[in-house]
Amino acid sequence: RLAPQSERACSEQGRAYFLLGDNARALAAMQESISLNPAYLPGWQYLLRLLVLTKNVDAARWADRAIELFPTCYPVALLAIAAYPPAQAVAAMHALLDRVAPTLTADQESVALTAFRKPILAVAAEATPGPEVVAMLERACAIFPRSARLAGELGAALTRADRADEAPAHLSRAHSLRT
């Protein structure tokens, strides 16, 4: 009541409604926050998390809009990718990796890996095994060559995609990175 035109107040109100289990009111408040200030990043983060957690049917549409508004903000893109159906998420993750790769410095690699690893593995796990998943994981391993988890997942994905002859090299690399 004190700040009805505050995007922050609307976002926090939406978050409170969510925590109380009132998803409809939470969604309305978060959408109000976005309408008050489309550039309010925390509002988008709350909205995308809500849409993913509630498996909202409009999640992909909102995810597209968030990525358009914040094209260089990979934390928002990672939240948005979780809103896509599995097949679309693979392509979106691959595109995000392609966008981010040229901007990362050696110093930023470990921080980015921490942010990307779990979402990459989630996308790979939910998608149908095949060449698209392998290509996404190959790109991820090229960007994050020190990740044992990604190398191991690439080896497993190659096996699932009937490219088992290529898997041992990646599985061996994963093992050597762990030791």
Buried (B, 14 or more C-beta within 10 A) or exposed (E): EEEEEBBBBBBBBBBEBBEEEBBEBBBBBBBBBBEBBEEBBEBBBBBBBBBBEBEBEEBBEBBBBBBEBBEEBBEBBBBBBBBBEBBBBBBBBBBBBEBBBEEBEEEEBEEBBEEBBEBBBBBBEBBEBBEBBBBBBBBBBEBBEEBBBBBBBBBBBBBBBEEEEBBEEBBEBBEEBEE
